[in-house]
Amino acid sequence: MQATPQGERLHIALFGRRNAGKSSLINALTNQDTALVSNVPGTTTDPVYKNMELLPLGPVTIIDTAGIDDVGMLGEMRVQRSMKVMNKTDIGLLVFDLEVGLGEYEKDLLKNMRQREIPVIGIINKVDIYPEAESKRKEWEKELGIPLILTSAMSKIGIDDLKQAIIKNTAHDWLKSVIVGDLITPGDPVVLVIPIDTGAPKGRLILPQVQTIRDIIDHDGYAIMVKERELKEALESLNKKPRMVITDSQAFMKVGADTPLDIPLTSFSILFARYKGDLVTMVEGAKAIARLEPGSKVLIAEACTHHCQADDLGKVQIPRWIRQLVGGEVEFEWSHGGDFPADLSKYQLIIHCGACMINRKEMIYRVNQAKEQGIPIVNYGVLLAYIHGILDRALEPFPLAKLIWEEEE
């Protein structure tokens, strides 16, 4: 449970005023003293992430946030961080404080979550000390249009009801999301090309490779792993034609040359463009590469803060290839981790990583942010397939994306 990647967990975030009991609720949900609890308003200053197992959903991440009514300059910064958590929230828990009642803070939070299409569960906490809780619930449910659960974090009242509400409000397709499983049938061999170079982590595989292997096994396929130099020999030695070949994007040229045309070929990053984001939008974004010209501004966004290698893909290789394509100087800026810019208007293109370190909710938010501002966005895998002249072939397993690519501008 602890080893499940953060980006693969359902993200459940608690929002509300200071001292509404958000931290106490997290302790009750996890059955641990995870969050610091105090009667002093503003005890929680930064978002606190706690991993737990919630059956039948599996591993989830519960996020505690600072009070939305925090005050002062630091308080305003805390509120901004709390609001930013919504970008990655799959289910929002809106906690009400009976002592202060229902006000604009709660209504604004609900409005923001609805705008982001986040399922909301309302919670009236501390019901063990407020006998009027039941009457308030009926009144506020009618006014807000959401169900409210009565809880007491201290007495554990309503905690099981809250867990059941979380399960009920989880999107039906969340448990069914797949990387490659819907493209194969049981018994299909799938060849994975995994270069081992100076950029590869010593003694292990990178996360998208591991997750793809697991998805193949979960769908009763055979995962066959080779380095790019061994691919041709491996394909010739197989008694059964592979269902597909999946490669690291950086080996596209070698792998494309060694893979027969009757075997579908794609990349880990293209699979993740579909799994974590919106492949069609990424393919549309690839068309904007040809429109770049000297002086264009490009944002390269990476969801993690990995250590840069001497020939780093995002810092060195992609800028070099783009400049060669454009035939002149292009201005690049970078964002890392959660620091995705709110204003994207100055860029002519956004190039995003495979998003293996963030959840689908946050990646979709970034894609929609780009679309709303009219800025094309493409991910590493789609970009590299385009650069190496192999995008048309790499999209063969995805008919809609391929159709979009073939459409005239």
Residue pairs with C-beta under 8 A, 6 or more apart in sequence:
1 51
1 52
1 53
1 58
1 59
2 51
4 51
4 58
4 59
5 207
5 211
5 356
5 357
6 49
6 51
6 61
6 357
6 358
6 359
7 276
7 303
7 355
7 356
7 357
7 358
7 359
7 360
8 59
8 211
8 359
9 51
9 59
9 60
9 61
9 359
10 54
10 57
10 58
10 59
10 60
10 61
10 90
10 91
10 170
10 174
11 60
11 61
11 63
11 88
11 89
11 90
11 91
11 359
11 361
12 60
12 61
12 62
12 63
12 89
12 90
12 91
12 92
12 93
12 166
13 47
13 62
13 63
13 65
13 85
13 86
13 88
13 89
13 91
13 92
13 93
14 22
14 25
14 26
14 62
14 63
14 64
14 65
14 93
14 95
15 22
15 65
15 68
15 82
15 85
15 86
15 92
15 93
15 94
15 95
15 109
15 113
16 22
16 67
16 68
16 94
16 95
16 96
16 97
16 105
16 106
16 109
17 67
17 68
17 69
17 95
17 97
17 100
17 105
17 106
18 41
18 42
18 43
18 66
18 67
18 69
18 70
19 39
19 41
19 67
19 97
20 67
20 95
20 96
20 97
20 125
21 95
21 97
21 125
21 126
21 153
22 35
22 44
22 64
22 65
22 67
22 93
22 95
23 35
23 36
23 37
23 43
23 44
23 48
23 64
24 35
24 37
24 125
24 153
24 154
25 93
25 95
25 123
25 125
25 151
25 153
25 162
26 34
26 35
26 48
26 50
26 62
26 64
27 33
27 34
27 35
27 37
27 153
28 151
28 153
28 154
28 156
28 159
29 52
29 62
29 159
29 162
29 163
30 50
30 52
30 62
32 50
34 48
34 50
35 44
35 48
35 50
35 64
36 43
36 44
37 43
41 67
42 66
42 67
42 70
42 75
42 78
44 64
44 65
44 66
44 67
45 66
45 74
45 78
46 66
46 78
46 81
47 63
47 64
47 65
47 66
47 81
47 82
47 85
48 63
48 64
49 61
49 62
49 63
50 61
50 62
50 63
50 64
51 59
51 60
51 61
51 62
52 59
52 60
52 61
52 62
53 59
53 60
54 60
54 163
54 166
54 167
56 167
56 175
57 166
57 167
57 170
57 174
57 175
58 175
63 85
63 89
65 81
65 82
65 85
66 75
66 78
66 79
66 81
66 82
67 78
67 79
67 82
68 79
68 82
68 105
68 108
68 109
69 105
70 76
70 78
70 79
83 112
84 338
86 92
86 112
86 113
86 116
86 118
87 116
87 361
87 362
87 365
87 366
88 358
88 359
88 361
88 362
88 365
89 113
89 116
89 118
89 361
90 118
90 119
90 170
90 171
90 174
90 359
90 361
91 118
91 119
91 120
91 121
91 166
91 169
91 170
92 109
92 113
92 118
92 119
92 120
92 121
93 120
93 121
93 123
93 162
93 166
94 106
94 109
94 110
94 113
94 120
94 121
94 122
94 123
94 146
95 123
95 125
96 102
96 106
96 122
96 123
96 124
96 125
96 140
96 148
97 125
97 126
98 124
98 125
98 126
98 127
98 130
98 132
98 133
98 136
99 126
99 130
102 140
102 143
102 144
106 144
107 144
110 120
110 144
110 146
113 120
114 120
116 365
119 169
119 170
119 171
120 146
121 146
121 147
121 149
121 162
121 165
121 166
121 169
122 140
122 141
122 144
122 146
122 147
122 148
122 149
123 148
123 149
123 151
123 162
124 133
124 136
124 137
124 140
124 148
124 149
124 150
124 151
125 151
125 152
125 153
126 152
126 153
126 154
127 133
127 150
127 151
127 152
127 157
127 158
128 152
128 154
128 155
128 157
129 152
130 136
133 150
134 150
137 148
137 150
140 148
141 147
141 148
147 165
149 158
149 161
149 162
149 165
150 157
150 158
151 157
151 158
151 159
151 161
151 162
152 158
153 159
177 275
177 360
178 215
178 219
178 275
179 211
179 212
179 215
179 271
179 272
179 275
180 190
180 212
180 215
180 216
180 219
180 244
180 246
180 271
181 215
181 216
181 218
181 219
181 221
183 243
183 244
183 397
184 190
184 216
184 219
184 221
184 243
184 244
185 221
185 243
186 219
186 220
186 221
187 220
187 221
187 222
188 221
188 222
188 242
188 243
189 221
189 222
189 224
189 238
189 240
189 241
189 242
189 243
190 216
190 221
190 222
190 223
190 224
190 242
190 243
190 244
190 245
190 246
191 224
191 225
191 226
191 231
191 234
191 235
191 242
191 244
191 245
191 246
192 209
192 212
192 213
192 223
192 224
192 225
192 226
192 245
192 246
192 247
193 226
193 227
193 228
193 231
193 245
193 246
193 247
193 248
193 251
193 255
194 200
194 205
194 209
194 225
194 226
194 227
194 248
195 227
195 228
195 248
195 250
195 251
196 227
198 309
198 310
198 311
199 309
199 311
199 312
199 313
200 206
205 213
206 356
207 356
207 357
208 268
208 269
208 271
208 272
208 354
208 356
209 248
209 268
211 356
212 223
212 246
212 268
212 271
213 223
213 225
216 222
216 223
217 223
221 243
224 234
224 238
224 242
226 234
228 247
228 248
228 251
228 254
228 255
228 258
229 254
231 245
231 254
231 255
231 258
231 259
232 258
235 242
235 245
235 258
235 259
235 260
235 263
241 262
241 263
242 263
243 264
244 263
244 264
244 265
244 266
244 397
245 255
245 259
245 263
245 264
245 265
245 266
246 265
246 266
246 267
246 268
246 271
247 255
247 265
247 266
247 267
247 268
248 267
248 268
249 267
249 268
249 269
249 270
249 380
249 381
249 384
249 385
250 313
250 317
250 384
252 267
252 384
252 385
252 388
252 390
252 394
253 388
253 390
255 265
256 265
256 388
256 390
256 393
259 265
261 393
264 396
264 397
265 390
265 393
265 394
265 396
266 394
266 395
266 396
266 397
266 398
267 381
267 384
267 385
267 394
268 354
268 381
269 354
269 379
269 380
269 381
269 382
269 384
270 279
270 379
270 381
270 382
270 385
270 394
270 395
270 398
271 381
272 354
272 355
272 356
272 379
272 381
273 279
273 282
273 354
273 379
273 381
273 382
274 398
274 401
275 360
276 354
276 355
276 356
276 358
276 359
276 360
276 363
277 352
277 355
277 360
277 363
277 364
277 366
277 367
277 379
278 364
278 367
279 382
279 398
279 401
280 400
280 401
280 404
281 367
281 371
281 377
282 377
282 378
282 379
282 382
283 378
283 382
283 391
283 395
283 401
283 404
283 405
284 376
284 404
285 349
285 350
285 376
285 377
285 378
285 382
286 378
286 382
286 383
286 386
286 391
286 405
287 376
287 405
287 409
288 348
288 349
288 376
288 378
289 322
289 325
289 349
289 378
289 383
289 386
291 348
292 298
292 322
292 325
292 326
292 330
292 348
292 349
293 326
293 328
294 326
294 327
294 328
294 329
294 330
295 328
295 329
295 330
295 331
296 326
296 330
296 331
296 348
296 349
297 330
297 331
297 332
297 333
297 346
297 347
297 348
298 322
298 330
298 331
298 332
298 333
298 347
298 348
298 349
298 350
298 351
299 332
299 333
299 334
299 335
299 341
299 344
299 347
299 349
299 350
299 351
300 314
300 315
300 318
300 319
300 332
300 333
300 334
300 335
300 351
301 334
301 335
301 340
301 350
301 351
301 352
301 353
301 366
302 314
302 334
302 335
302 336
302 337
302 352
302 353
303 337
303 352
303 353
303 355
303 356
303 357
303 358
303 362
303 363
304 336
304 337
304 353
304 356
304 357
305 336
305 337
308 314
308 315
310 316
311 317
313 380
314 334
314 351
314 353
314 380
315 334
318 351
318 380
318 383
318 384
319 330
319 332
321 387
322 330
322 332
323 329
323 330
325 387
333 347
335 341
340 366
340 369
342 369
343 373
344 350
344 369
344 370
344 373
344 375
345 373
345 375
347 375
348 375
348 376
349 375
349 376
349 377
349 378
350 370
350 375
350 376
350 377
350 378
351 377
351 378
351 379
351 380
351 383
352 363
352 366
352 377
352 378
352 379
352 380
353 379
353 380
354 379
354 380
354 381
355 362
355 363
355 379
366 377
367 377
370 376
370 377
371 377
378 386
381 394
382 391
385 391
385 394
385 395
391 405
392 402
392 405
392 406
395 401
395 402
395 405
396 402
